[in-house]
C-alpha cells in the first residue's frame, strides 16, 4: 500500500510505500489507519503544525549538490557555501553570483548589526571576515583572522550590553593532547574589524559554542556544558550540570555529545530554565544546574543533526524531521524530509532530497513573518513555474585580455580590409581592391580570368604586390593623360589602387561626407553610393 502526505507547500507530496506480509495483514493496516484518521477528524484536535516547507532552489542549479552552509542576508538574498566556494543567490533577480575564491565554505555567520559575515573556510579551517559590501563590490578583500588555523567551531553573539552593544566572534582551536584553545574577538569598526579580547585553554575537545543572553560563553563538551563568565580577560568557569543532579551519573556513563543550550523564558520574561540538548536526550535544569523538571525530551528516532529555531527544537533524522516545543516539551510536528542536513545554526535553511534529487528548502514559521520572499503562486492563485537561476561571475568589471574587442569596433556599413596595427600609418600602404558587391565580384573574376593569358601591365597594383612581397617599392608613375570620368556603377571605387586615390574620389563625389583614416585604426569609412537609395556597402 502507499501512503501520501503533504511535503512542499504548493508542490510535491511524499509517497511512502509499505509492504505487508499478506493481504489480510494489509487490510488490517488500512482499517487501522482509516480509523485513526476518522478519530482525529471526529475529535477536532487542534493543528499543532509550526513549519511549512518552501522550496528555494531545486536540483537544476548544480552548485547545491555540494552545499555545506547557508545564511540569510535579507529577504531577497541568500548566501550558500559549497565545496567550490561562496555563492550569493538573488531571489528577486533569479541570479547566482560567485563571491571570492573557490574555497571550501564550511560554516557561515552573519552579524547584521555590524554588517559583517564570519566565514569558516579552507582545507585548514581558517576564519575569515567578509564585509557585507563585498557582495556587491568584487574588490573588497576578505579579512583573515590571525592564528585561526584548525578551527573546530565558532559562534557569534553579544559580548557586552552597555550604552553601545559590543558583538564578538568566539572560535575554538584544536591543540595537541585533546586540549582546545578558545579565543574571543571583539568586532569593531577598524580596518581589521576585530580585536582579540582574551584567550584560554580547556582540557577537553570543544563540541559546541554559544553566547547566552547574560553574555556568558557556554562550551559544550562530552557529557556536559561549562559556562564561562569573561571578566577583564579572565574566564570564570561554572558547570551547567550540578554534581548533585540525578542525571549527571547517566551522562558521564553514556558519554553523550553536547549539542547546544536553550534558554527557557519564565513568566516574567527572564531566563528561568536551561534546556541542555544532548545527542540522545534533552534535560531541563535551573540556572544552577539542578534538575528542574521530572520530564525530559526523549527523541523518537536517532537524530543526525539538532538545531533550534523560533522556540522549537528541530531533530533532523534519516527519514524525517521532528519538531518539539521547548517550552512544553511536546512533540508537535513531523515532516517527511529524507536525509535532510541543516545549512545554518537555526535549521530553517536545509538541504533535503526529493525523489533522490537535492533541493534547498526553507522552513517557514506559519505564525511569524517569513524571513525570505518565496511565492509559489501569482496574485490570482495560479501555481508559478519553477525558478530558473542564471549564473554570473561576481566581478562584472573584470578586465578583458582580448585586445581585439578594443581595437576593432562593430559599426554599421563596415568592411574590414586588413588589420594594420600600431606602427606605420594606413596612408603609407598600397591597398588592394576588394569586391564590395556581387556585380563587382563578377567583374573581378572576369578580369582575373583574362589576365591569366596575358602578362599584367605595370600598374600601381603590381607595385603594391611587390611591396608586400618584400622587394623595393617604386613610386607610381604620373599619368600622362587626364583619367576619364568615373562611370556610374554599384562600386564608385572602380579600380583605384591606393587609399590616396580613393580619398580623392570620395571628396570629389560627396563634399559633406568624408572618409577619415586614422594611423592606428584598421577600419575605413564607407564611401557614398551612387546608385540612389541602394547602398552597396551595407553589411
Residue pairs with C-beta under 8 A, 6 or more apart in sequence:
1 17
1 18
1 20
1 26
1 29
1 30
2 15
2 16
2 17
2 18
3 15
3 16
3 18
3 33
4 13
4 14
4 15
4 16
5 13
5 14
5 16
5 336
6 13
6 14
7 13
7 14
7 53
7 335
7 336
7 337
7 354
8 53
8 54
8 55
8 354
8 361
9 52
9 53
9 54
9 364
9 376
10 376
10 377
10 383
11 55
11 376
12 354
12 355
14 336
16 336
18 29
20 26
20 28
20 29
48 330
48 332
48 333
49 332
49 333
49 366
50 310
50 312
50 323
50 332
50 333
50 365
50 366
50 367
51 312
51 323
51 333
51 335
51 348
51 363
51 364
51 365
51 366
52 363
52 364
52 366
53 335
53 337
53 361
53 362
53 363
53 364
54 361
54 362
54 363
54 364
54 370
54 374
54 376
55 359
55 360
55 361
55 362
55 374
55 376
55 386
56 78
56 89
56 91
56 349
56 359
56 360
56 361
56 362
56 372
56 374
57 64
57 89
57 359
57 360
57 387
57 389
58 357
58 359
58 386
58 387
59 65
59 357
59 358
59 359
60 386
60 388
60 389
61 96
61 389
63 80
63 82
63 84
63 87
63 96
64 80
64 82
64 351
64 358
64 359
64 360
65 358
66 82
66 83
66 84
67 80
67 81
67 82
67 343
67 351
67 358
67 360
68 81
68 82
68 83
68 104
68 105
68 106
68 107
68 343
69 80
69 81
69 105
69 106
69 107
69 108
69 343
69 344
70 78
70 79
70 80
70 81
70 108
70 343
70 344
70 349
70 360
71 78
71 79
71 108
71 109
71 110
71 117
71 344
71 349
72 78
72 79
72 110
72 344
72 348
72 349
72 371
72 372
73 79
73 88
73 110
73 132
73 135
75 91
75 370
75 371
75 372
75 373
76 90
76 91
76 92
76 372
76 373
77 88
77 89
77 90
77 91
77 135
78 88
78 89
78 91
78 349
78 372
79 86
79 87
79 88
79 89
79 99
79 108
79 110
79 117
79 135
80 86
80 87
80 89
80 343
80 360
81 87
81 105
81 106
81 107
81 108
81 119
81 121
82 104
82 105
83 104
84 102
84 104
85 98
85 99
85 100
85 101
85 102
85 103
85 104
85 105
86 98
86 99
86 100
86 103
86 105
86 119
86 121
87 96
87 97
87 98
87 99
88 96
88 97
88 99
88 135
88 394
89 95
89 96
89 389
90 96
90 97
91 372
91 373
91 374
91 387
92 373
94 387
94 388
94 389
94 390
95 389
95 390
95 391
95 392
96 389
96 390
96 391
96 392
97 135
97 391
97 392
97 393
97 394
98 393
98 394
99 130
99 134
99 135
99 394
100 130
100 134
100 142
100 394
103 121
103 122
104 121
104 122
104 123
105 119
105 120
105 121
106 120
106 121
106 125
107 119
107 120
107 153
107 154
108 117
108 118
108 119
108 120
108 344
109 117
109 118
109 154
109 155
109 156
109 169
109 345
110 116
110 117
110 118
111 117
111 118
111 156
111 167
111 169
111 187
113 165
113 167
114 167
114 187
114 193
115 131
115 132
115 133
116 129
116 130
116 131
116 132
116 187
116 193
117 129
117 130
117 131
117 132
117 134
118 127
118 128
118 129
118 154
118 156
118 169
119 127
119 128
119 129
119 130
119 142
120 126
120 127
120 128
120 151
120 154
121 128
124 149
124 150
125 149
125 150
125 151
125 152
126 144
126 145
126 148
126 149
126 151
127 144
127 145
127 148
127 151
127 154
127 169
127 171
128 142
128 143
128 144
128 145
129 142
129 143
129 144
129 145
129 169
129 193
129 194
130 140
130 142
130 143
131 140
131 143
131 193
133 140
134 140
134 142
138 394
138 395
138 396
138 397
138 398
143 192
143 193
143 194
145 169
145 171
145 185
145 194
147 173
147 183
148 171
148 173
148 183
149 173
150 173
150 174
151 171
151 172
151 173
151 174
152 172
152 173
152 174
152 180
152 205
152 206
153 171
153 172
153 206
153 207
153 208
153 209
154 169
154 170
154 171
154 172
154 209
155 169
155 170
155 209
155 210
155 211
155 345
156 167
156 168
156 169
156 170
156 211
157 167
157 168
157 170
157 210
157 211
158 165
158 166
158 167
158 168
158 211
158 213
158 215
159 166
159 167
159 168
159 184
159 186
159 197
159 211
159 215
159 230
160 166
160 215
161 215
166 186
166 187
167 186
167 187
168 184
168 185
168 186
168 187
168 197
168 211
169 184
169 185
169 187
169 194
170 182
170 183
170 184
170 185
170 209
170 211
170 217
171 182
171 183
171 185
171 209
172 180
172 181
172 182
172 206
172 209
172 219
173 180
173 181
173 182
173 183
174 180
174 205
175 181
175 201
178 203
178 204
178 205
179 201
179 202
179 203
180 201
180 202
180 204
180 205
180 206
181 199
181 200
181 201
181 202
182 199
182 200
182 201
182 202
182 206
182 209
182 217
182 219
182 228
182 235
183 196
183 198
183 199
184 196
184 197
184 198
184 199
184 217
184 230
185 194
185 195
185 196
185 197
186 194
186 195
186 196
186 197
187 193
187 194
188 194
188 195
197 230
197 233
198 230
198 233
198 234
198 235
200 228
200 235
202 219
202 221
202 226
204 221
204 222
205 221
205 222
206 219
206 220
206 221
207 220
207 221
207 222
207 257
207 258
207 259
208 218
208 219
208 220
208 258
208 259
208 260
209 217
209 218
209 219
209 220
210 217
210 218
210 220
210 260
210 261
211 217
211 218
212 218
212 227
212 261
212 263
212 271
213 263
213 271
214 271
215 229
215 230
216 227
216 228
216 229
216 230
217 227
217 228
217 229
217 230
217 235
218 225
218 226
218 227
218 228
218 240
218 261
219 225
219 226
219 227
219 228
220 257
220 258
220 259
220 260
220 261
221 258
222 255
222 256
222 257
222 258
223 251
223 252
223 254
223 255
223 256
223 258
223 278
224 239
224 240
224 241
224 251
224 258
225 239
225 240
225 241
225 258
225 261
225 276
226 237
226 238
226 239
226 240
227 237
227 238
227 239
227 240
228 235
228 236
228 237
228 238
229 235
229 236
229 238
238 289
239 289
240 261
240 274
240 276
240 285
240 289
241 247
241 248
241 251
241 276
241 285
241 289
242 248
242 285
242 288
242 289
242 290
244 290
245 285
245 289
245 290
245 291
246 291
247 283
247 291
247 296
251 278
254 280
256 278
256 279
256 280
256 281
257 278
257 279
258 276
258 277
258 278
258 279
259 277
259 278
259 279
259 306
260 277
260 306
260 307
260 308
261 274
261 275
261 276
261 277
262 274
262 275
262 277
262 308
262 313
262 326
263 271
263 273
263 274
263 275
264 271
264 272
264 273
264 274
264 275
264 284
264 326
264 327
265 271
265 272
265 327
266 272
266 273
271 287
272 286
272 287
273 284
273 285
273 286
273 287
273 292
273 293
274 284
274 285
274 286
274 287
275 282
275 283
275 284
275 297
275 313
275 326
276 282
276 283
276 284
276 285
277 306
277 308
277 313
279 303
279 306
280 299
281 296
281 297
281 298
281 299
282 296
282 297
282 313
282 324
283 291
283 296
283 297
284 291
284 292
284 293
284 295
284 296
284 329
285 291
285 292
286 292
293 329
295 329
296 329
297 313
297 324
297 329
299 315
299 322
300 322
300 331
301 315
301 317
301 318
301 319
301 320
301 322
302 317
302 318
303 315
303 316
303 317
303 322
304 316
304 317
304 318
304 341
305 316
305 340
305 341
305 342
305 347
306 313
306 314
306 315
306 316
307 313
307 314
307 316
307 342
307 344
307 345
307 346
307 347
308 314
308 326
308 346
308 347
309 346
309 347
309 348
309 363
309 365
310 365
310 368
311 325
311 326
311 327
312 323
312 324
312 325
312 326
312 332
313 323
313 324
313 325
313 326
314 321
314 322
314 323
314 342
314 347
314 363
315 321
315 322
315 323
315 324
316 337
316 340
316 341
316 342
316 347
316 350
318 338
318 339
319 336
319 338
320 334
320 335
320 336
320 337
320 338
321 334
321 335
321 336
321 337
321 340
322 331
322 333
322 334
323 331
323 332
323 333
323 334
323 335
324 330
324 331
324 332
325 332
337 350
337 352
337 361
338 352
338 353
339 352
339 353
340 350
340 351
340 352
340 353
340 361
341 350
341 351
341 352
342 349
342 350
343 349
343 350
343 351
343 360
347 363
348 362
348 363
348 364
348 365
348 371
349 360
349 361
349 362
349 363
350 360
350 361
350 363
351 358
351 359
351 360
351 361
352 358
352 359
352 360
352 361
353 359
362 370
362 371
362 372
362 374
364 370
364 374
375 384
376 383
376 384
377 383
377 384
378 384
400 406
407 421
407 521
407 522
408 416
408 419
408 522
408 523
409 523
411 523
412 538
412 539
413 526
413 535
413 537
413 538
413 539
414 523
414 526
414 539
415 434
415 436
415 524
415 526
415 537
415 539
416 522
416 523
417 431
417 434
417 522
417 524
418 431
418 522
419 522
420 426
420 429
420 522
421 522
422 520
425 517
425 519
426 499
426 517
426 518
426 519
426 521
426 522
426 524
427 499
427 500
427 517
427 519
429 464
429 499
430 460
430 461
430 463
430 464
430 467
430 468
430 473
430 497
430 498
431 464
431 497
431 498
431 499
432 461
432 464
432 465
432 497
433 444
433 461
433 493
433 495
433 496
433 497
435 441
435 443
435 444
435 491
436 490
436 491
436 493
436 536
436 537
437 490
437 491
437 536
439 489
439 490
439 491
440 489
440 490
440 491
440 536
456 462
459 497
460 476
460 497
460 498
461 495
461 497
463 473
463 474
463 476
464 497
464 498
466 472
466 473
466 474
467 473
476 498
486 492
486 494
486 505
486 509
487 494
488 530
488 531
489 530
489 531
490 529
490 531
490 534
490 536
491 536
492 505
492 506
492 509
492 527
492 528
492 529
492 530
493 502
493 505
493 527
496 502
496 505
499 517
499 524
502 515
502 527
503 515
503 517
505 527
506 513
506 514
506 515
506 527
506 528
507 514
509 527
509 528
509 530
510 527
510 528
513 527
513 528
514 525
515 524
515 525
515 526
515 527
516 525
517 524
526 535
526 537
527 537
529 535
529 536
529 537
